[in-house]
Amino acid sequence: MDHFDFFDQEEAAAHIKARSGETKLGERLSYISDFHQLDQVSARYVLIGVPEDIGVQANHGKPGAAELWEEFLSAFLNLQENRYLSGENVLIAGKLSTERLIEQARESIQTFEDQLGRLSVFVETLDDWLSRIIQKVKEAGKIPIVIGGGHNNAFGMMKGVSLAQSRPVNVFNLDAHTDLRWLDHRHSGNGFSYAIDQGFLESYTIFGLDKAYTPEYIYEHIDGTDALSCIFTDELYSLSNQDIINKASAEMSKLGAFGLEIDMDCVQGQPASALNPLGLLPQQLYAILGKVPTDQVEYVHCCEAMGRQDFPSGKLVANLIFSILQNEST
């Protein structure tokens, strides 16, 4: 398929640190060379990387999300296969081929003002590429798990799932921001606005919203729309860890079938396009994801984390995905 680099066992082997008597997850995963082969694979989950940060930069954010996919792979492929997680249930498809698009986007920027308009064209291209892939994965009866990139890619996720299922999706978004900004130009801060506008998103819950960084017009939008709801971070501060988990579980249950969005800027101190000093602790997020009802999940999207040598972003995300997937074994 154009604009996609399929991942194979030989590439996986380059990441795996094999040990005698142990089975690493990467040694048991499934691989394909064409999306038509999805029907021939029993794995329920399909991992896809989106190494880009064009949408983040179009929203005045810091670049770095393009690096997460490779960091995630190195960590995820070396997780142990054991009683809590079977590699047979996971397939790594590969990643969007974004190198040339990122280069073109970089060449298009001559001034700061250019970021606002010119980069949106490239974000729209990503929307198209990703939505087509997600539609194929869903039509094959699989659950896509997309790692890396900006939150602009939520639109492609919702569009692809909606087209495959001929109905809009519900979404539970762990995020410090709503990403419900104006429909001015495509960027990482308005993917949900565009999804609502184009009929791909029905009910939408934001969990861990930062009061201080949400514009008043978005609060008014939420107040006037029954399908939109939010739980503020400061509502959680007085709760025990168990109560936070229970609250998140209750909100997910209300949605029925839903897409799971994890913007890593919901995590306190996580290097991201918008660093959050007051978010959820990593262990709280891990525990919440450990209670995700996987029979209700239509897709998983983890984004915005920056790949950095001084912080184990890839390892953290690998553990978060493990927390979700282990629910299949419990």
N, C-alpha and C positions, 0 to 999 in steps of 0.2 A: 504493500500500500504506500502511496506517495506520502511524504512528510512523516514517515514513521520508521524508526530503527528497531527491528525485532531483536530480542535478547536471546542468546542461545547458551547451551550448556558449557561451551568452551569459554565464553565470557564469564560465566558464573564461576568456573573453576579458578579463574585468575583472582577472584575475590576471596575464595574460600581458604581458610586455614585448617586443613584437615588434621585430625588427631586419631590415632589408633584407638579402637573401641568406642568411638563416638560417631554420631551421625549429625552432621550440620544440616540445617534446614535447606540450604542451597543444593545439597546433594539429592534431595527428594522432590524438589519442585518440578512442575511441568513447564515446558517451553513450546512455542509454536513459531512457525515462519510465515504464517498467513492467518488472517482472522477467520477465514473459512474453516480452519481446523478447530475452532472453539467447540464445535459440536462433537468432536471426537475425544474431548478431554473431560474427565470427571470432576476436575477441580471446580469449586464453586466460586472462588475469588480470583480476579484478574488484576494484577498489579501493573500500573502504567506510570511512567515518569513524565513530568512536564518541566524540563529544565529551562526556565525563562524568568525574567524579572522585568519585562517590558511594561506590563500592566501596573506594577508597583511604581515604576519611575514615572509613568503617565499620571500617577496620583500623588506626586511629590514624595514618594517613599524612597528608602535606601535600597540599592541593589544588593543582591546576595542570594536571593531565593533560587536562582538558577543553579547554584552549587549543591543544593540539598540532595538531589536524586542520587548522585554518586556516593555521597557520604552515607545515605540511607542504605544503599545496596550493600556496602561493605559491612555494615552492622547487621542488617536483616539476614543476609545469606549465611552469617556465622552464628545465628541463634541455634540452640540445640533443638533437634527434633526429639520430643519426649512425650510423656503421657498427656501433656497439656497442649501440645500443638503438633499437628501432622502436616508435613510438607505436601502430602498428596492432595490437600484441599486448596492449594494455592498455585497459581500459574503466574509467571512473570512474562508479560507480553513484550515489554520494551519501553521505548520513550518516544515522544514527539521529536522529530528532527528539527530543532530550532536554531541551530548554529547560524545558518545563513540569514534567517529572519532577524536574529539578534544583531547581526552585523549590519544589515540594512537599516534597522531601527537606529543603531548607533550613528550611522552615517547621515541619517536624516536630521539629527539634532545639531543645530548650529548655535542656538541660544536657549536660555531657560524657558522662554515662552513657547518654543517649539515643542517641548514636552507635552504641553496641554492638548495640542491638536494633532500633530503629526504621528505621535506614537499610537493614537487611537486606531489608526488604520491597521497597524500590526496586531493590536489587541483583537480587532475584529477578525483578522485572519486566524489567530489562535482559537477564537470562538468557533469558527467554521471547522477547523481541523479536529479539535477535540470533540465537538458535538457529534461529528460523523463516526468517530471511533467509539464513543460511549454508546451511541445508538446500536452499533454492531454488537458490542459486548452484551448489552441488555437483550437484544433480539435473540441472542444465543442462550439466554436464561442464566447469565452469570452476573455477579456483583462486582462492579469495577471499584478498585481502590486506587485513587490517583494521588501521587506524592510530588511535592515541589511546586515551584512557581508562585504566582501571586493569587490573591483571592478573586481576581478577574475571571479565573478559570471556573469558578462556581457557575457562571452563566452557561458555559459549554456543557458542564455536567448536567444541569437541570434541563437544558434544551435536548440533549441526547436522550436522557431517560424519558422525558415527556413524549418525544417523537416515537420512541420505541414502544411506549405503553399507551399512546393516544390519550393521554390525560396529564394534567399538571401534577407536580410533585409537592409534597410537604417537606419542610426542611427544619432540622434542629441544628443550630449554629452555635458552637462554642467559640465566642469571639468577644473582644473588647469593643468592637465597632459593629454597626448595623450593615454597612455597605449599601445603604439606601440613598446615596447622594443623587443629585439631579441627573437627568438624562441629557447631559451636555455633550460629552464625548466618552467613549469607552475607556475605562481604567479599572483599577482594582477596588475602587470604592463604590461602584454602582452596579455590580453584577446582579444583585437581587432586585434592584429597581428595574433593570432591563428585563429580567425574567418575569416580573409581575406585569410589566407593560406588554410583553409579547405572549402572555398566557401560559407560561411554563411553571409558574410558582403559585401555589394556592395558600396554604397555611405556613407561617414562618415564625419560629421562636428563636430569639437570641438569648443565650445563657452566659452571664458574666459581662454584661455591658458596662462600659465605663461612662458614668453620668457626665463627667467633665469634658469629654471629647465628642459629644453628640450634639449637632446643631438643633436649634429649637424647631426648625421646619420639619425635621425628622420625627421629633417627639409629637408634633401635631399630626403628622401622617399616621403614626402608630396609634394615637388616641382615636383617630377617626376611622380606623380600619380594624374590624373584628378579627380578621385573619392574621394580624400582626401582634406579637406579644414579646415582652422582654423581662429578664430577671437581671437586676443590677448586681454588680460585684459587691457593693457595700451591703446589700441584703444578705450576703453570704457570710460576712465577717463574724457575725454573732452566732453562727451555727456551728455545730460540731461537724467533723468530717463526715460522719454517717448521715447526718441530716442534709448535708450538701448533696451527697450521693443520692439520697432518697428523693430530694427535690428535683434533681436532674432526671431521675428515672420516671418520676410522675409526669414531668413535662414531655418526655419522649413518648410515654404511653398515650397521652392525649392525641398525638398526631396520627396514630395508626401507622401505615407504611410511610417511611420518611427517608430522606437523604441526610447523611451525617456529615456536617461540615466542621472541621477542626482548624481554626486559624490559630497558629502557634503564638500570636501576640496575646492570646488569653492567658498565657503562662507567665508568671512573675519572673522577670529577668531574662527571659528567652531572647537571644539575639534574633531580631525580626525587622521587617521594614519599618515597623513602629514599635519601639521597645516599650514594654509595659512594666512599670515598677510595682504595680499593685494587683496583679492578676491572681489566678489560681496557682497553687503550688503544683509542681510536676506530679507529685504523688497523689494529689487530689484529682487531677485530670486522669491519671492512670486508673484510679479507682472508679471514677465515673464511667470510663470507657469499658471497664471490666463488667459493668452492668448493662451494657447496651444490648437491647433485645435483637439479636441478629436475624431473627425471623421476620422482623419488621423493616430491616435496613435495605434500601434500594441502591445505595452507593455510599462510598466513603471518600472524602476529599480532605487531605491534610496539606496545608499550604502556609506560605509566608515565612517559614523558618529560614534563617540565613545559614548557609554552610560556612563554618569558621573553624580554624585550627585550634583556637583556644577555648572552644565550647563544643561538647559532644552532641550537636543537634541531630546528626544522623542516628546516633545510638538512642537518643531519647525518642525520636519518632518511631524507630524500629520497635522499641519497647511498648509504645502506645498502640501500634498496630497489633503487636502480640497480645496486648490486653483485650482487644476486640476479638481477635481470632480464637483465643482460648475459650471463649464462650461456646464455641462449637463442640468442645470436648467435655463441657460440664453439664 
